[in-house]
Structure formats: C-alpha cells, structure tokens
C-alpha cells in the first residue's frame, strides 16, 4: 500500500482511503438519502438499519465531521439541532481541528471509532486523541438510517448540556495535598476527580498559582442551578499550580477508594470526630455524582441514632429503659413491621431494640409525651446540626433534611424512611456527634483559608452521648453490625440501616460506625441489608484509619 493510503475495517468491510483526510476522502454524498443528507430520495424503510446502512451513515457523518461541516454532519443524526450546536462549538469554541477519524469494526448497529485531532489556541497546539462510539438507528418519521445523537458521540465524557471550550483557565491549577503533604491526584485517587476539580475552581486563586490554557468540558447547570466545575481534558500551556492543603488522609482515602470499588453505586465518608476534619470521600457510581457529599436519600435505620437521642433527651426512655419490640406497630392507619426473621421482644430495652434495629419499638415510642411532630426535627437541627442548609465544607454538600411532619411519615421519619434525607457525610457526622457529644461541622478545607464560618449546634448532653456510644458498641459486638465489624480491635461501634425505595426490589444498604477517633458512613444503592454492602466498606475504612 503506497504512501498516503490507509485502511480501515467498517462493519466487516475492508475500505481503502486515499490521502490523509480519512473519511473526508470518500465521495459518499449520494450514499445517504433523505432530509438534509444531500442525496436522492428513497422508499421509506422500517426495522433496524442493516450493515450497509450502518456503514454508509457512519461514513457520511465522519466525513462531514472531519471537514468541519457541523450542520452537514448534524443532518446525519436524529437530533440535528443539538448535534449542530455541539459540533459547531467543537471547532469554534474548543479550537479542535485537523480531525481524522478511524472507525473500528461495527458490532450490529454500533460503530466504535478513534479521533485524532489537534487543539490550537493563541499560538499553542497539542495533539488530541480519544475513543468513542456511535449507534445508527432508524429515523422515526423519515425511515432514514441516522446516528443516534448523544453528546458522548463527540467526546465520551460529554453529557447533556455540556460544551467543549479551549481558553485560559478560569482558575490556576492546584496541587492538592493531604493532611501530611502527600499529593492527591485523579490518577491515584480516581473518585476524587470531581472533588479536586471543585477545589481548584473555588480555591485556585487563594492557592497562589498561575492559570494556563486548557481544553475543558464546561458542564451544564444541575437541578440546584449550579454547574459542576470544569473538567480539564488537555493542557496547551502549563500554568503554575498553587498548593492546597486538605484534611484528607492519603491512607484512609486509598482504603475508601478500594472499598467502594467492590459495590456498585456506593459512597463513603470518614471524619475525625474530635475535629470534624474529613479524612476520606469516595464514590463508585456510573454518573460520577458526589453522592457521598451531595446525596439526598433515605438513610434507613442509621437514623435511629438521632431518634434514640430524641427519646432520651425528652425523657421518654433511656438505654436501659423500656422499648418493647412487637411484631408490628400501627401508626395512624399505617402498619410497620420488622425485618423478616426478627423475634419479637415485649420486654426489650432501648439498647436491645437499637442493636437489633427493631422498627416497631421506635414507631411505638414516637407518640409518647412530650413528643410532638417537630421533636425529631428539633433534635436533628439543634443537637446534630442537620437540616439547616448552613454547612460550609469547602465544596458543595447537602447537610440533611428532617422535616416536621404529621401523619404516617412522622413514624416513618423516626426509622429513616418517610421524608428524611441524608448522605454518608451527614451520617458520619451523626456518629461523630453521638460518640463525642459535640457537633463539629465536617470540613474538607480549613476555614482559615477563606474565612468562612462553620455551622454550629449545641450538641448532646453528656449522658445521652455516653448511652448512644454504648448502644453503638453493643451493635458492633453483639447486634446487627457484628459480622461487618468482626476483626476490628479497639473501641468500636456501629449502626446498620436498610432503606426501602419505591420501585426498587432491593433496599439501599447503609452502615455507620466508629473506631477510636474515626467515624465513617457508607451507602450502596440497592445493596441490601446494612451489613451486606455498606458494612464491609465502613469496616475497611475504619481499619485503615486506626
């Protein structure tokens, strides 16, 4: 094969391309017909595209993309408007040119491909290479074979509303380090990627660096109206990073990263109860969302830590006081039951029902005098610092929600269902408050850096904290947390939780625990019982933090 000639296999067909323009060298204008395609019309077809249609559609789309013909490339998709906007920005805002696309072998209607290009801006230029794929579908109205448009076709990391931009960085780069000066990178700690991007966006200027020129993904605004920090893809001109010290522990973070990898859709946070410093934050999720800090889901029976505190602080019962555990309990026409297999115990104490995680015991106690519809809310806000929307951790976070409600949800809230919403960050903080008696707002970056005011709450009476800590010890050594915490030495405690979610056959797994001066909490969506998935994650983190 002579100079300037290259080959590719598309859909099992060996195709020869002359010259350096890849698919741009094809004369394929007449290969695809229909709206905007530039070819002759044909009889409307139905059913999945066949191999020939897949090949020709991909060829046409790639050829137009290579030539920078955004509107023409978009005409071969099933969403010409969205595709046109993103592909126009690909050349104009992202300054990506000299595009050469090499397809792989099609699998059915899906075509993998490799993009080689150059990013050029203000006299700087660097090569860009990445892999992506597209799928060809049948147009619903025209019957044409069309590229099923998704932003990930243009770049695999793009999601709806995202754009590609090359310009001087909005913030200087940072070199984030842990509490002992160990450098924290996305490569070594993958789930810290979004966290490090956010820290750079917020603290890049304070860290003292100098911005460079980068190709970045600019993210769309989320449901909260805030956009995630830009995701850098390629650096054209190096900036000068400033050093940003975090509260993280490289050792605990390593354990957290490894632990969450074992369970789908899982997250974990570890904090230092004596200070509130965050030691680790890790997520293993398909969507890349920092659910560890920003999740808003029911925490199941881990919420019984707060409910038990409410019962003790209001004189309803105590650790060794009565908390009967019947087979079922009815609250305002709604029947609550325990986990399958739990033996009823009408003479149970609060410690007994806590360590066995008896739902009915807590439901039966929520209407005792002097409790009211807002008692749990006040306990959460005033004692544990939850649900006031005033935490300033250093990055975006959600500090829980415990609304005052009447009706069946009042009882459901007491066992971490109903309208209560938490995340691993808030539940790790709950454990820290429970075992020390003091609320210390968790934080990832010292408030001394930017002068922000950390949230405050009055914490727990010493007697309440002592009883909560002992009940958690019993749960870890004799109760539902025993299996997960087995093998951990020192002063340990735990609380399990399973949260039922409408539409899911399997409950969310929750677990929170402590060992010495480390508290951790984890959740694994649809992970089952608390000890099944979240428990091993927390145990691994506590083992590393000891």
BAMARSE-371140 format. One record per residue (C-alpha): residue number from 1; residue in one letter; z, y negated, x negated. Coordinates in steps of 0.25 Angstrom, whole numbers, plus 5000, padded with zeros to 4 digits. Example, Ala and Ser with C-alpha at 12.3 -4.5 7.8 and 13.67 -1.06 7.14 Angstrom:
! BAMARSE-371140
 num residu   up north east
   1      A 5031  5018 4951
   2      S 5029  5004 4945
//
This chain:
! BAMARSE-371140
 num residu   up north east
   1      X 5000  5000 5000
   2      X 4996  4987 4994
   3      X 5003  4974 4991
   4      X 5007  4966 5003
   5      X 5007  4978 5012
   6      X 5019  4984 5018
   7      X 5022  4995 5029
   8      X 5032  4997 5040
   9      X 5035  5008 5050
  10      X 5036  5003 5064
  11      X 5039  5013 5075
  12      X 5034  5024 5067
  13      X 5020  5017 5064
  14      X 5017  5014 5049
  15      X 5012  5000 5049
  16      X 5006  4993 5037
  17      X 5008  4978 5036
  18      X 4999  4969 5027
  19      X 5005  4957 5020
  20      X 5019  4952 5019
  21      X 5021  4948 5033
  22      X 5026  4961 5039
  23      X 5023  4962 5053
  24      X 5017  4948 5053
  25      X 5004  4954 5046
  26      X 5001  4962 5059
  27      X 4991  4958 5069
  28      X 4999  4962 5081
  29      X 4997  4951 5091
  30      X 4990  4959 5100
  31      X 5000  4971 5099
  32      X 5010  4966 5109
  33      X 5005  4960 5122
  34      X 5012  4952 5133
  35      X 5020  4939 5135
  36      X 5019  4931 5122
  37      X 5014  4942 5114
  38      X 5000  4937 5111
  39      X 4993  4949 5115
  40      X 4985  4954 5127
  41      X 4992  4959 5140
  42      X 4994  4974 5143
  43      X 4999  4982 5154
  44      X 5014  4981 5157
  45      X 5021  4993 5151
  46      X 5034  4999 5154
  47      X 5044  5008 5147
  48      X 5050  5007 5133
  49      X 5040  5002 5123
  50      X 5032  5013 5115
  51      X 5032  5014 5100
  52      X 5019  5006 5099
  53      X 5024  4994 5108
  54      X 5037  4994 5099
  55      X 5029  4993 5086
  56      X 5019  4982 5091
  57      X 5030  4974 5097
  58      X 5039  4974 5085
  59      X 5026  4971 5076
  60      X 5023  4959 5085
  61      X 5037  4954 5085
  62      X 5039  4956 5070
  63      X 5026  4949 5067
  64      X 5029  4937 5074
  65      X 5043  4936 5069
  66      X 5038  4937 5055
  67      X 5029  4926 5057
  68      X 5040  4917 5062
  69      X 5033  4917 5076
  70      X 5046  4917 5084
  71      X 5040  4915 5098
  72      X 5030  4925 5096
  73      X 5040  4935 5091
  74      X 5049  4932 5103
  75      X 5037  4935 5112
  76      X 5038  4950 5108
  77      X 5053  4950 5113
  78      X 5059  4951 5127
  79      X 5066  4938 5125
  80      X 5056  4928 5119
  81      X 5065  4916 5121
  82      X 5077  4921 5113
  83      X 5069  4928 5103
  84      X 5061  4916 5101
  85      X 5073  4907 5098
  86      X 5079  4916 5088
  87      X 5066  4920 5081
  88      X 5063  4905 5080
  89      X 5077  4902 5074
  90      X 5075  4913 5064
  91      X 5064  4905 5057
  92      X 5069  4891 5061
  93      X 5084  4891 5060
  94      X 5086  4903 5051
  95      X 5075  4900 5042
  96      X 5071  4914 5041
  97      X 5056  4916 5036
  98      X 5047  4926 5029
  99      X 5051  4936 5039
 100      X 5046  4950 5036
 101      X 5050  4962 5046
 102      X 5049  4976 5042
 103      X 5051  4986 5054
 104      X 5057  5000 5053
 105      X 5054  5012 5061
 106      X 5055  5010 5076
 107      X 5065  5018 5084
 108      X 5060  5019 5098
 109      X 5059  5004 5102
 110      X 5068  4999 5091
 111      X 5062  4993 5078
 112      X 5071  4991 5066
 113      X 5066  4980 5056
 114      X 5069  4973 5044
 115      X 5068  4958 5042
 116      X 5065  4952 5028
 117      X 5064  4936 5028
 118      X 5069  4924 5020
 119      X 5079  4913 5025
 120      X 5075  4900 5019
 121      X 5082  4887 5021
 122      X 5083  4874 5012
 123      X 5076  4880 5000
 124      X 5085  4893 5001
 125      X 5079  4906 5004
 126      X 5084  4920 5005
 127      X 5079  4934 5010
 128      X 5084  4939 5023
 129      X 5083  4954 5027
 130      X 5089  4961 5039
 131      X 5086  4973 5048
 132      X 5085  4972 5063
 133      X 5078  4979 5075
 134      X 5071  4977 5088
 135      X 5069  4985 5100
 136      X 5056  4984 5109
 137      X 5057  4984 5124
 138      X 5048  4983 5136
 139      X 5048  4969 5142
 140      X 5053  4969 5156
 141      X 5042  4960 5162
 142      X 5030  4961 5153
 143      X 5031  4976 5149
 144      X 5029  4972 5134
 145      X 5036  4978 5123
 146      X 5045  4968 5117
 147      X 5056  4966 5107
 148      X 5070  4967 5114
 149      X 5075  4954 5109
 150      X 5089  4953 5103
 151      X 5093  4943 5092
 152      X 5096  4955 5083
 153      X 5081  4957 5082
 154      X 5080  4944 5074
 155      X 5093  4948 5066
 156      X 5103  4959 5068
 157      X 5115  4950 5068
 158      X 5110  4941 5079
 159      X 5116  4941 5093
 160      X 5112  4933 5106
 161      X 5112  4918 5103
 162      X 5113  4919 5088
 163      X 5104  4912 5079
 164      X 5100  4912 5064
 165      X 5102  4900 5056
 166      X 5100  4896 5041
 167      X 5107  4883 5037
 168      X 5118  4878 5029
 169      X 5131  4886 5033
 170      X 5139  4879 5043
 171      X 5151  4883 5035
 172      X 5153  4886 5020
 173      X 5155  4901 5017
 174      X 5169  4907 5015
 175      X 5175  4917 5006
 176      X 5185  4923 5016
 177      X 5197  4930 5009
 178      X 5209  4938 5014
 179      X 5223  4934 5012
 180      X 5223  4939 4998
 181      X 5210  4933 4994
 182      X 5201  4945 4996
 183      X 5187  4941 5000
 184      X 5183  4945 5014
 185      X 5168  4947 5016
 186      X 5160  4952 5028
 187      X 5154  4963 5019
 188      X 5168  4969 5016
 189      X 5174  4966 5030
 190      X 5163  4967 5040
 191      X 5171  4963 5053
 192      X 5176  4950 5046
 193      X 5161  4945 5047
 194      X 5163  4936 5059
 195      X 5177  4932 5055
 196      X 5172  4927 5041
 197      X 5160  4920 5048
 198      X 5170  4913 5057
 199      X 5180  4910 5046
 200      X 5168  4903 5038
 201      X 5164  4895 5050
 202      X 5178  4890 5052
 203      X 5183  4889 5038
 204      X 5171  4888 5029
 205      X 5173  4873 5027
 206      X 5188  4874 5024
 207      X 5186  4885 5014
 208      X 5179  4875 5005
 209      X 5165  4882 5004
 210      X 5151  4876 5004
 211      X 5140  4880 5014
 212      X 5128  4888 5011
 213      X 5115  4891 5018
 214      X 5114  4903 5027
 215      X 5107  4911 5037
 216      X 5117  4913 5048
 217      X 5118  4919 5062
 218      X 5123  4908 5072
 219      X 5130  4914 5083
 220      X 5129  4911 5098
 221      X 5142  4906 5105
 222      X 5150  4917 5111
 223      X 5157  4917 5124
 224      X 5168  4908 5119
 225      X 5158  4897 5116
 226      X 5160  4899 5101
 227      X 5149  4904 5091
 228      X 5153  4914 5080
 229      X 5152  4909 5066
 230      X 5138  4910 5060
 231      X 5135  4924 5053
 232      X 5129  4922 5039
 233      X 5117  4931 5036
 234      X 5111  4925 5023
 235      X 5115  4915 5013
 236      X 5104  4906 5008
 237      X 5113  4897 5000
 238      X 5127  4901 4996
 239      X 5138  4891 5000
 240      X 5151  4891 4993
 241      X 5162  4899 5000
 242      X 5176  4894 5002
 243      X 5187  4904 5002
 244      X 5194  4906 5015
 245      X 5207  4914 5015
 246      X 5210  4922 5027
 247      X 5222  4930 5032
 248      X 5215  4943 5031
 249      X 5219  4955 5023
 250      X 5207  4962 5016
 251      X 5215  4975 5016
 252      X 5218  4975 5031
 253      X 5204  4969 5034
 254      X 5198  4981 5027
 255      X 5206  4991 5035
 256      X 5203  4983 5048
 257      X 5188  4984 5045
 258      X 5189  4999 5042
 259      X 5197  5002 5054
 260      X 5189  4995 5065
 261      X 5176  5002 5060
 262      X 5182  5015 5066
 263      X 5182  5010 5080
 264      X 5171  5003 5088
 265      X 5173  4989 5094
 266      X 5186  4988 5087
 267      X 5194  4976 5081
 268      X 5207  4974 5073
 269      X 5216  4963 5068
 270      X 5228  4963 5059
 271      X 5238  4952 5057
 272      X 5250  4949 5049
 273      X 5262  4947 5059
 274      X 5270  4939 5050
 275      X 5260  4928 5049
 276      X 5249  4930 5059
 277      X 5238  4932 5048
 278      X 5226  4941 5052
 279      X 5225  4952 5042
 280      X 5212  4958 5047
 281      X 5202  4957 5058
 282      X 5191  4967 5060
 283      X 5181  4971 5071
 284      X 5171  4983 5073
 285      X 5162  4978 5084
 286      X 5148  4979 5087
 287      X 5147  4964 5092
 288      X 5154  4958 5079
 289      X 5164  4951 5088
 290      X 5178  4948 5082
 291      X 5185  4955 5093
 292      X 5198  4956 5084
 293      X 5200  4941 5086
 294      X 5192  4937 5098
 295      X 5192  4949 5107
 296      X 5197  4947 5121
 297      X 5200  4961 5127
 298      X 5212  4968 5134
 299      X 5222  4974 5123
 300      X 5228  4985 5132
 301      X 5242  4989 5129
 302      X 5243  4982 5116
 303      X 5246  4970 5125
 304      X 5259  4977 5129
 305      X 5265  4971 5117
 306      X 5265  4958 5124
 307      X 5268  4963 5137
 308      X 5281  4970 5131
 309      X 5285  4957 5125
 310      X 5284  4950 5138
 311      X 5292  4961 5145
 312      X 5303  4959 5134
 313      X 5303  4944 5133
 314      X 5304  4943 5148
 315      X 5316  4953 5149
 316      X 5308  4963 5157
 317      X 5311  4975 5147
 318      X 5313  4978 5133
 319      X 5309  4988 5123
 320      X 5319  4998 5127
 321      X 5319  4993 5142
 322      X 5312  5000 5153
 323      X 5297  5000 5154
 324      X 5294  5012 5163
 325      X 5281  5019 5161
 326      X 5276  5025 5175
 327      X 5262  5032 5177
 328      X 5257  5020 5184
 329      X 5260  5006 5188
 330      X 5255  4997 5199
 331      X 5254  4982 5197
 332      X 5248  4974 5209
 333      X 5240  4986 5214
 334      X 5234  4990 5200
 335      X 5239  5003 5195
 336      X 5241  5004 5180
 337      X 5242  5017 5172
 338      X 5245  5022 5158
 339      X 5236  5029 5148
 340      X 5233  5043 5152
 341      X 5244  5053 5148
 342      X 5255  5043 5147
 343      X 5268  5049 5152
 344      X 5276  5040 5162
 345      X 5290  5036 5158
 346      X 5298  5029 5168
 347      X 5310  5027 5159
 348      X 5301  5021 5147
 349      X 5306  5009 5139
 350      X 5297  4997 5136
 351      X 5296  5003 5122
 352      X 5292  5017 5128
 353      X 5281  5011 5137
 354      X 5276  5002 5125
 355      X 5274  5013 5115
 356      X 5267  5022 5125
 357      X 5259  5010 5131
 358      X 5263  5012 5145
 359      X 5255  5003 5154
 360      X 5263  5005 5167
 361      X 5276  5001 5160
 362      X 5271  4987 5157
 363      X 5264  4986 5170
 364      X 5277  4989 5178
 365      X 5284  4978 5170
 366      X 5275  4966 5171
 367      X 5281  4962 5185
 368      X 5295  4963 5181
 369      X 5303  4950 5182
 370      X 5302  4939 5176
 371      X 5287  4942 5172
 372      X 5276  4934 5178
 373      X 5261  4934 5178
 374      X 5261  4925 5165
 375      X 5272  4933 5158
 376      X 5263  4941 5149
 377      X 5254  4928 5147
 378      X 5266  4920 5142
 379      X 5271  4931 5133
 380      X 5257  4932 5127
 381      X 5256  4917 5125
 382      X 5270  4913 5121
 383      X 5275  4925 5113
 384      X 5262  4931 5107
 385      X 5253  4918 5106
 386      X 5242  4925 5114
 387      X 5232  4919 5124
 388      X 5233  4904 5121
 389      X 5220  4903 5114
 390      X 5226  4896 5102
 391      X 5225  4905 5091
 392      X 5218  4900 5078
 393      X 5216  4912 5069
 394      X 5205  4905 5061
 395      X 5194  4912 5068
 396      X 5190  4913 5083
 397      X 5201  4922 5090
 398      X 5206  4925 5104
 399      X 5221  4925 5106
 400      X 5222  4934 5118
 401      X 5223  4931 5133
 402      X 5235  4935 5142
 403      X 5232  4928 5155
 404      X 5243  4927 5166
 405      X 5238  4936 5178
 406      X 5243  4942 5191
 407      X 5239  4954 5198
 408      X 5235  4967 5191
 409      X 5231  4960 5178
 410      X 5245  4956 5176
 411      X 5249  4970 5173
 412      X 5236  4973 5166
 413      X 5239  4962 5156
 414      X 5252  4968 5153
 415      X 5245  4980 5147
 416      X 5234  4973 5140
 417      X 5224  4974 5151
 418      X 5220  4964 5162
 419      X 5217  4951 5157
 420      X 5224  4951 5143
 421      X 5214  4950 5132
 422      X 5217  4952 5117
 423      X 5211  4956 5104
 424      X 5216  4962 5091
 425      X 5220  4949 5085
 426      X 5229  4945 5097
 427      X 5235  4959 5098
 428      X 5238  4960 5083
 429      X 5245  4946 5085
 430      X 5253  4952 5097
 431      X 5258  4963 5088
 432      X 5262  4953 5077
 433      X 5269  4945 5087
 434      X 5276  4957 5093
 435      X 5282  4962 5079
 436      X 5286  4949 5073
 437      X 5290  4941 5086
 438      X 5282  4929 5081
 439      X 5268  4925 5085
 440      X 5259  4921 5073
 441      X 5245  4918 5077
 442      X 5235  4926 5069
 443      X 5226  4919 5060
 444      X 5215  4923 5050
 445      X 5214  4910 5042
 446      X 5227  4901 5039
 447      X 5229  4889 5048
 448      X 5231  4881 5035
 449      X 5216  4881 5032
 450      X 5213  4873 5044
 451      X 5226  4868 5050
 452      X 5225  4876 5063
 453      X 5237  4878 5072
 454      X 5240  4893 5074
 455      X 5245  4897 5088
 456      X 5260  4898 5091
 457      X 5268  4907 5100
 458      X 5283  4909 5101
 459      X 5283  4924 5098
 460      X 5293  4934 5103
 461      X 5308  4935 5104
 462      X 5313  4944 5092
 463      X 5318  4955 5102
 464      X 5304  4956 5108
 465      X 5297  4957 5095
 466      X 5307  4968 5090
 467      X 5305  4976 5102
 468      X 5290  4975 5102
 469      X 5289  4979 5087
 470      X 5298  4991 5090
 471      X 5289  4995 5102
 472      X 5277  4994 5094
 473      X 5283  5002 5083
 474      X 5286  5013 5093
 475      X 5272  5013 5098
 476      X 5267  5015 5084
 477      X 5276  5026 5080
 478      X 5279  5033 5094
 479      X 5269  5027 5104
 480      X 5254  5025 5107
 481      X 5252  5019 5093
 482      X 5258  5031 5085
 483      X 5245  5038 5082
 484      X 5237  5026 5077
 485      X 5249  5021 5068
 486      X 5253  5034 5062
 487      X 5254  5034 5047
 488      X 5257  5019 5046
 489      X 5270  5016 5039
 490      X 5279  5004 5040
 491      X 5283  4996 5052
 492      X 5272  4999 5063
 493      X 5270  4996 5077
 494      X 5259  4997 5087
 495      X 5254  4996 5102
 496      X 5241  5003 5108
 497      X 5232  4998 5119
 498      X 5221  5003 5127
 499      X 5213  4992 5135
 500      X 5204  4996 5147
 501      X 5192  4988 5148
 502      X 5183  4988 5161
 503      X 5171  4996 5159
 504      X 5175  5004 5147
 505      X 5179  5018 5148
 506      X 5187  5017 5135
 507      X 5199  5007 5133
 508      X 5200  4998 5122
 509      X 5209  5002 5111
 510      X 5220  4993 5106
 511      X 5231  4994 5095
 512      X 5240  4984 5089
 513      X 5251  4987 5078
 514      X 5259  4983 5066
 515      X 5263  4988 5053
 516      X 5272  4979 5045
 517      X 5266  4965 5045
 518      X 5253  4968 5050
 519      X 5249  4969 5065
 520      X 5235  4974 5070
 521      X 5228  4976 5083
 522      X 5215  4982 5086
 523      X 5206  4985 5097
 524      X 5194  4995 5099
 525      X 5186  4993 5112
 526      X 5185  5006 5119
 527      X 5193  5012 5108
 528      X 5202  5020 5118
 529      X 5217  5020 5117
 530      X 5224  5011 5107
 531      X 5227  5021 5097
 532      X 5213  5027 5097
 533      X 5205  5016 5090
 534      X 5213  5003 5089
 535      X 5225  5010 5083
 536      X 5219  5016 5071
 537      X 5213  5002 5068
 538      X 5226  4995 5068
 539      X 5233  5006 5060
 540      X 5222  5005 5049
 541      X 5224  4990 5048
 542      X 5239  4991 5048
 543      X 5239  5002 5037
 544      X 5231  4992 5029
 545      X 5240  4980 5031
 546      X 5253  4987 5028
//
